Amino acid sequence: MKSAFVVRRASVAILLAFAAPTLLAQMPAPAAVKPVPAGIKPAIPQPASVLPAPAATPGALPVDPNAPVAPLTPPPPPLSDIIFTNGDVITLDDKRPSAQAVAIKGSKILAVGKTKDILARWKSEGTEVVDLAGKTLVPGFIDAWGQMSRLGLYSVAAQLQAPPLGPVSDTGSLLRQLREWSKGELAQRFGWIIGVGYDDSRLREQRAPSRNDLDSVYRDKPVIIIHQSGRQLVANSKALELAGISRDSIDPPGGHISRWPGSKEPDGLLEGSAAVALIGALPQLGKDDRQAMIQQGQSLYLKNGYTTAVEARATPDDFALYTQAADLGALKLDVALYADLPTSAAALKGHKSIGPKYYKSHLRLAGVSFTLDGSADERSAWLTQPYQYPPAGKRSGFTGYQTISDEVVGDLLGSAYANGWQVAVQANGDAAIAQFISGIRNAAGAHPGKDRRPLLVGAQMIRDDQLDALKELGVGVSLAPQRLSLGLASLTDDALGAERTARFIPAAAALRHGVPVLLHADNALVEPAPFGVLAAAIQRPVGEDQQLTPLDALKALTLLPARQIGEEKIKGSITAGKLADLTVLSANPLKTPADKLGDIRVIGTLKEGVTVFGSNEGGVPITR
């Protein structure tokens, strides 16, 4: 079956106009006209055909009046288009870790080195020399695991974060935010009310809002609020009705429907796959609105210095929307799609364009993905050892949710390996990770011989023996270090206890075991802020032995993600021959204390030598 998603060939023309001075032909000035004396008849002008030919210069060749004019020679193009100087250049190239200047020609980095050498060799007429004025140049950031369209939606929804990020400190202020947002134009277009970022552990009532609370906002429109973790939500009665969730509903695999105490009636709180099912039942946004969400998400990435994004768990609808955006020339950064394998298997069968290491109009279908469990701080990750305290309604000894059977996991991974597709799997609990490792080992055994670079996403509770297995199988891990701070109270008090929380997301252990470590922004946050990710990886509230060095953390946002998606030859470091994907920062993150990293600003973002985001602080080339 052919896929409904076809990444159509769309060429991107980069027009470089070289201005040349206008050359004028040198003409003899006309002689002054003298008055004609009285009594003398003026000479009658003769046509050129009857005038006598001018006397030839002795020894000169005859001039052919019909000979074509020789074309003017345009000035040569500049040796380089842009040269950055006078700042810190963090190359992340082990052969040349730092530099003073960088020259760019077209879409690629031409040369890296000392200022005097670069200027002497590569500066010519037409070269734009950019004075960084002490700012820092780094490779463009690469988000190893994200959802650009979801970020766009979250950024325009009602913001329900607790102080200092937002105004919500109790249920009353949360409901006021929703009511205020419901009056806006977006709410009228959507047909439903959405809020993001609430955290029940930081509300004065110390409980999640209920369906009754949300019914007070609207009863005849669906209202949902999404937890700051991104993995649970609360729905009002109308939203539950649309999703077909009632007292007779049973918990889906990997999900939970919360009930009123002593009753089977849902109270509105949904976790894991139950939350996903409800969102799928809500009224869908129109294509224009969904395209706007992609553009809004792209703007957030560019202003935060990202030049490559990953759209995880992309559905066939996502394929079509991103293909449309690419065909319209609307993508300014590279987007690598990872298809949601359970929902897209039929569409992907025989798909020849999946996995090539090139983009068409900044879009490529990079691989496939699926999810095995939830998050430990919500007690939905699948563990081998019980949670410290079970969630409400669960018995002691509760170990989380197994979302997919071993047989289905084996089939999914076997299909990916048989088709040569790179695979990324989200798993957080050590039981789910064990399921992943077993499936990868079986698939690799049945289809050996290729460097497939599978990716494990999350890995919150991974054990040392499992890290050894990942090293053996060539698996990288992508971690969201901000999750520790966001879920610290729940992890310590309810889910894991102090000892296991100290090893939560063991980034340093993964590096010690030789496993490539990537970092991505937590999906609960509205913006993919790279310095929040860096700070969380460098300075942990607990478990200091799992902290990364600043250099390793920076590589985990640039060089290592480039390798993971098979693009290390063209991205991830400031090296001659690679794409000019660059980010200009207000300060050097390798010289900035962890508690001050949040003060660093992105001054500008260049994608293939073109400025796609720039502030008014200087140090950014004029957009070409």
Steps between C-alpha positions, in 0.01 A plus 500: 500500500642833407526764770257788501798710602737583220781743567484673164815630338510873549812685406622791709672759284760713675552810289819692564507834317836664463465874444726641228565875438337630186754566228428777253651518154735796467362736232679815368337819616319690218675811368347838583264630232627827347261761356486517118628834360255707298497432126631146531266210445520234762624160390227245442559187708571197285388150579770275640496293180635788289748650745863435421666236712739635763864477415657180622781514750817376332561135591160455673267213410168594344205523743195288427197713598283183528732321740327399832596690813723291727313397822607669820673273752312494834701524819589164657273369777626547856729231634262462796153638570531541877788504749435493876769659717563642847316247714519153657458219247415162659550260211435166680752360252759302697767584240445873555293556816503879476567768240504875447326529164269309266454556126181399317440458129144430386343238728823356641783580736803589290776532759558514876810644664682808622360841413806628311524181293129491412487869404820481295392191307121533467400866526442682172270764354142402586583298813289597801720508810286449813640635825381269779611761755580235759197281435527124451449291186390136539359234266124521452309303763331173404194385694538124520138435597213744478172591334512834327127514427413419864724783617309732272169397654629518856639848445159643412292306758402635842816500714441327836852489645563573866719794608757613395416366152131590519220636719324177606535429872159344572195358324326838494782673310520204262131531414533876452778444247280258306200735502712788377650291219154372399401858405771521235487447128699175512252336735216591265683350202610184682160421644657376821691642796857388572745588776851368553754479780299445819676322789270367772793466742542881488132591536384615842239219512768234431270321258427498129193695383200277423248478219259700716754783529539512123124478446479837674694649206284339229256211496413497131857522367786258566750637753832329573806596700832324440735428790848655493640149443307473175382148590172557682204733469167595651188517282157646558178304450461601134853387412443166675173459312667565162767242582240244606644472851235402756450294813506188281840580344798290595859614530681466166843333491752750632235739627276578795153656540467653845163457680309677776571331835265205551362531145569389144420845366807672342614810686670647191865407564652286225853358483720348231322345203159602640603866464627440146171337402300796625707755309442302182123525555491880529386718210791529258651828396479601136802461273573872500503508882721193513741656251504807723597277795797365300611854418461610861704202618766574238527860623563372854776270377672772297495759778658241730786427259385168353576423136373139496188361668361150539124444474450190713212256463374667183164376369398475133316833547826651623675371186251680280520827695880509503517407133268789422717736706811379317340536157401856586859579601383574855761292685805705597672231707546129432227270633562126535173307537476177702180326401283349774541136397181350650278749313711543187623148420267453202585840354873439539509155341731518201566869556825565314564850630528407867845540646704671224756742637379796300217747529243619250408858581631448857291185562589133518342184634775373729358192672224351713409522867264374770454517878521225763403673826449827686708701748625395844398823671139426400540136600415389147849375400526121506745391772634169627482623863179652644442868545544633851127571524239387246271753329145535629299189421806277450622225729835494676772352284387710201774514233342717231351414163613264227363670190582244230551124516841345434363342182380831358829672590688223321282540192545878490878486538526208258306697240725804547819296463368301204426825315828665598326774701670677786291455815452720809310359798387688809542294818567623856458213744763227522238232418403685182869551416559127541215438254662743257845339529361151443310616193802683354727200558257265323444740209874561455564127508242437230619792283873554568767703331394867506580799719137578587566726800181424695401755765359452849308809613445578870697222675410648840553182702762320290736263684875457453461153347254646251748774406752227418240337276433830321872543438517150351201566272613847387205679658510869597286659772320834493430644844283785630693614810244769593258224601692450827430853626147509360402176674732508802229518769298217348809287437637535853178493701281257307659321205858394566633628833827685550746227398346413165426867425872580533567269203201616295614574139861378550674700227853470638464123544396469136813685389722286723357189335578638154140570398446814286299753703267750334293764678156632413259749655230359726174473312310668782666833428362758260838591350796278405743715703849352450654673801237355732598157367872575546450630853295196603766261367792689658351572844252252651300558822588143609739236369801718420694196376267490198579855384663567164789735433405817308688377193328159498162669550562736207605211277179321602303787343704521179759244391340186649148563364655563158667159519181333619304614193791410272601858420831536683681566170300816439384620845586517868834684501659810346724324251600591145271325251201470732178697464510852641238418766609736776369673811626829647478521882529792738757310712716189497310208663828323580610799710162574662403357843210254483273726704559782248444301180140618487629854449662411166304633201490378143608799292456338161449173316647416157374213289738416215653846512167688501381691807165345599479674838674815615469743785597866492816443708739462207736216423266351239546517121259692282244251365606394152 
